[in-house]
């Protein structure tokens, strides 16, 4: 995660799963259950005096015209159909409205559809408009879709680039075409494939760490270890 992203407001927040959360579905499932246990159910916005704009409806609408309501049990495994739609719509949003680095949205824009970063574009699709700290909107009906999409994107980026969403977006030399390509390619990759790859990578890293431990002073080959035994 790029520590410079949103330094003035909306700092990027780390997830509470630990370093290997991307390959740990059980902990993600438990966290989602906790986060949504007290979450408010969707309400009729128009009954409260707020009319959703056409842009908001388009951003939130599924291909069949219905609003996404991805269930908790589907999100824990990543609902690939919903997630893929969110990521493709985010790519389209960036192509239509612009892409930026260092902030979720262009603070100088007076538009309801400002230029956005990678994560900000996902937020626009899931929430229908710019919001502060998109990863903190636990009670919003679009939160589960947002979290699932960013989780899937982070898995993809770790496998393909060795980075995560904020870091990839803010990297020097990055361009909009890089970001839209990643969004669309990630949308085409099933969650199980990325999870399996991450597990292989994690195991390989563990094996390399164990080997390194053997080769440093105080390790297996240090004085008194295998060398000492050979003498």
SVG drawing of the C-alpha trace seen along z (x, -y; Angstrom):
<svg xmlns="http://www.w3.org/2000/svg" viewBox="-41 -23 78 58">
<polyline fill="none" stroke="black" stroke-width="0.4" points="0.0,0.0 1.3,-3.4 1.6,-5.5 1.4,-8.7 -2.1,-7.9 -4.6,-10.3 -2.2,-11.9 -4.5,-14.9 -7.8,-13.1 -9.1,-9.6 -5.9,-7.7 -5.8,-4.1 -6.6,-1.7 -5.0,1.7 -7.4,4.7 -7.5,6.5 -6.7,10.0 -3.0,10.0 -0.3,10.4 -1.7,13.5 -5.4,12.5 -5.5,12.7 -5.1,16.4 -7.1,16.9 -10.8,17.2 -11.8,18.4 -10.6,15.2 -12.1,13.0 -15.4,14.8 -15.3,14.2 -14.4,10.6 -17.2,9.9 -19.7,11.6 -18.6,9.3 -18.6,6.2 -22.1,6.9 -23.7,8.2 -24.8,4.8 -24.9,3.2 -28.1,1.4 -30.2,3.0 -30.7,1.0 -33.4,-1.6 -35.7,-3.3 -33.7,-6.4 -36.6,-8.2 -38.8,-7.8 -36.2,-9.8 -36.3,-12.6 -33.3,-11.7 -33.7,-10.7 -30.8,-8.7 -29.4,-10.3 -29.4,-8.7 -25.6,-8.4 -25.9,-6.7 -28.5,-4.2 -26.3,-3.4 -23.2,-2.9 -25.1,-0.6 -27.2,1.2 -26.4,4.8 -26.6,5.9 -30.2,6.9 -31.1,3.5 -31.4,4.7 -29.3,3.3 -26.5,5.6 -27.2,7.3 -24.4,9.8 -25.0,12.1 -22.4,12.5 -21.7,16.1 -21.1,15.3 -18.7,12.5 -16.5,14.6 -15.7,16.9 -15.8,13.9 -18.8,13.8 -16.9,13.7 -19.9,12.6 -20.6,9.5 -17.0,8.8 -16.1,9.0 -19.0,6.6 -17.8,4.1 -14.2,4.2 -15.2,3.8 -17.5,0.9 -14.6,-0.7 -12.4,-0.6 -15.2,-2.2 -15.6,-4.9 -11.9,-5.8 -12.0,-6.0 -15.1,-8.2 -14.3,-10.5 -10.5,-10.4 -7.9,-8.8 -5.7,-10.4 -3.0,-9.4 -2.6,-10.2 -6.2,-10.6 -9.5,-8.7 -11.1,-11.6 -10.2,-14.9 -10.9,-17.3 -11.0,-20.2 -13.8,-18.7 -17.3,-20.2 -18.8,-17.2 -20.7,-14.3 -18.5,-12.0 -14.9,-13.3 -11.7,-11.7 -10.8,-8.9 -8.0,-6.5 -8.2,-2.8 -9.9,-2.2 -12.0,-5.4 -13.4,-4.1 -14.5,-0.9 -16.1,-3.0 -18.0,-5.0 -19.4,-1.8 -20.4,-0.3 -21.7,-3.5 -23.0,-5.5 -21.0,-8.6 -17.8,-9.8 -17.5,-9.0 -14.7,-9.6 -12.8,-6.5 -14.6,-4.0 -13.3,-1.0 -15.0,-2.3 -18.6,-2.4 -19.7,0.8 -23.4,-0.1 -23.7,-1.0 -25.5,1.7 -22.6,1.5 -19.9,2.2 -19.8,5.9 -19.4,5.6 -16.7,3.0 -14.7,5.0 -15.0,8.2 -13.9,6.3 -10.8,4.7 -9.9,8.0 -10.0,9.8 -8.0,6.9 -5.3,7.1 -5.0,10.9 -4.6,10.4 -2.0,7.6 0.0,9.7 0.1,12.6 0.9,10.5 2.7,7.5 3.8,8.1 1.9,5.0 -1.6,4.0 -4.2,1.6 -3.0,-1.7 0.7,-0.9 0.0,0.0 -2.2,-3.1 0.4,-5.5 3.5,-4.0 5.7,-6.5 5.2,-6.2 1.8,-4.6 -0.8,-5.6 -4.6,-5.2 -4.2,-2.4 -2.2,-0.4 -5.0,-0.7 -7.9,0.1 -6.0,3.1 -5.5,4.5 -9.2,4.0 -10.4,5.8 -7.8,8.6 -8.5,9.1 -12.2,9.4 -11.5,12.3 -9.6,14.3 -11.5,16.6 -10.9,16.2 -9.9,19.8 -7.1,19.5 -5.6,16.5 -6.0,18.0 -4.3,21.2 -1.4,19.2 -1.0,17.1 -0.8,20.3 2.0,21.6 3.8,18.3 3.4,18.2 4.7,21.8 7.7,20.9 8.4,17.9 8.3,20.0 10.7,22.5 13.1,19.8 13.0,18.2 13.8,21.6 16.7,22.0 18.0,18.6 17.8,19.4 20.0,22.4 22.7,20.3 23.1,17.3 25.4,17.3 23.6,19.0 21.7,21.2 22.1,24.9 25.5,24.5 26.9,22.3 29.7,23.4 28.4,26.4 25.9,27.2 26.4,29.4 29.9,28.1 30.9,28.8 29.4,32.3 31.5,32.9 34.7,32.0"/>
</svg>
